[in-house]
């Protein structure tokens, strides 16, 4: 059984091991023990406090294989981007230039640097050990976050965004960065991306403030603007299935696209059910697989089957009850792992 739970200080060794499996570009899982320890220390207290409004809190979750007691995945939520540490992105805009004398009309696209001090909630940091990328584990590691937010709406913004990893090779070569960022930062993409984890002041100090006309960039750079890394395509498709859409914003380093959706309009949130556990059975339940989270207890989430009772309660299998530490009378929120009728 795989469960999702909040990260703990005792998870540091396993997270370091997971970071060693991650390819370049996952800055939320750096290969830096000290930095990982700092991120755990920032995250852990936020699970113990009921914040009345989002102020940029970090929530790191881990996936644990209960059979081996090993961590096999991680993902995170940032309750609000911006604030004291601004959020930066390029917004793709366009203008229409026209010459009546020459009978020429030309629409020209450009990149405008956005500095956001009061932004939306952001999800990110999704990584699974390669041998666990099957049987719905990836969807569980991603989609449970929306159910977590659904039960804690005051702690998060009304809109959720995700920055998708852009095009870069295993050595960290990014066509977009080489065409633009390197000229202003005088460093390679991996170093700039890493530095942005600890201090973003250098972005405001060095990034050009004037619009950047896309047509003046090399063709190799133009072709990757708004494109995702090959390994990120399944994650993007998963979010698109939930209703996320491209918002014409891209990452300032690799030009990966940003997608967004109001929390209340996300498919699994809209379709989720809040119910009281009325029955725990040792017999298999015949129903489609759902993502199930406990409510009002130390947070846990897992995959399982749920039947609703005539009175609107829930019947769950004993394995789910043990994984989520549930008893009769406890509450759960659940939603189908895939859109109904998707046939996948």
Secondary structure, 3 states (H helix, E strand, C coil): CEEEEECCHHHHHHHHHHHHHCCCCCHHHCCCHHHHHHHHHHHHHHHCCCCCCCCCCEEEEEEEECCCCEEEEEEEEECCCEEEEEEEEEEEEEEEEEECCCCEEEEEEEEEEEEEEECCEEEEEEEECHHHCCCCHHHHHHHHHHHHHHCCHHHCCCEEEEECCCCCCCCCCCHHHHHCHHHHHCCCHHHHHHHHHHCCHHHHHHCCCCCEEHHHCCHHHHCCCCCCCHHHHHHHHHHHHCCCEEEEEECCCCCCEEEEEEHHHCHHHHHCEEEEEEEEECCCCCCCEEEEEEECCCCCEEEEEEEECCCCCEEEEHHHHHHHCCCCCCEEEEEECCCCCCCC
